[in-house]
Amino acid sequence: MQKEISPRASVLQHVSLNVRRLRHAADMSQTALSEKSGVSRRMLVAIEAGEKNVSLATLDRVAEALEVAFSDLIQAPDERDSSRINEVAWAGSSPESKAVLLAKAVARREVELWEFSLAPGEAYVSEADPDGWSEQVFVIEGTLTVALPEDVRHLATGEFFMFASNRRHAYRNDGQTLVRFVRNVVL
C-alpha cells in the first residue's frame, strides 16, 4: 500500500515545485494565474504547498495559463531527459487504478497510434522516416526487440522506449511467445 502512495506524493511535490517555478518565471502572481486559468487562488495556494490532490483538468488549465505542456507540471524538476516523464498523474481509490504519463514528444502535424502484435520469429522492418519524426513504443505483453543501427533494445512487458525514427529500424519478436505493443508515430 505504501508503495502506491509514494509515487503520487512525489508527483504532488513535483507539481508544487513546478507551478511555483513556472509562475515566477512568467512573472505572475497567484492572483494573476488564478484569473488567467480560472482556478481559484485558494486551490493554487494548496497546489503550490503540495497539499491538494488536483484533477487532471485543473492541471491542464494551469498549464495552459502558464503556456507550458501538462507534462512540464508533473515531471521531476531535475529530470535530465525532458521527453521521458514516467510519473503517476492520477490515482484512483484502488491501487490498480492509475494513469501514468510515460513520455512526451513535440508534434508538428499529427500523432498516429498503432497496436502491434508479433508472433515468435516475426519482425516489422521500417525504412527511415523524415527528419523530425519519432516513435514511442510501450510493451503490453512479451518482450519486444527494437533494433536501431547503433543500438538494440529488449523491452519487457510494461517498459517503453522513444527514439528518433529518421533511420532504418525494426521491431522483432526474438522470443517464444506473442509480443503485443502500442506504437505512436509522432510526425
Secondary structure, 3 states (H helix, E strand, C coil): CHHHHHHHHHHHHHHHHHHHHHHHHCCCCHHHHHHHHCCCHHHHHHHHCCCCCCCHHHHHHHHHHHCCCHHHHHCCCCCCCCCEEEEEEEECCCCCCEEEEEECCCCCCCEEEEEEEECCCCEEEECCCCCCCEEEEEEEECCEEEEECCEEEEECCCCEEEEECCCCEEEECCCCCCEEEEEEEEC
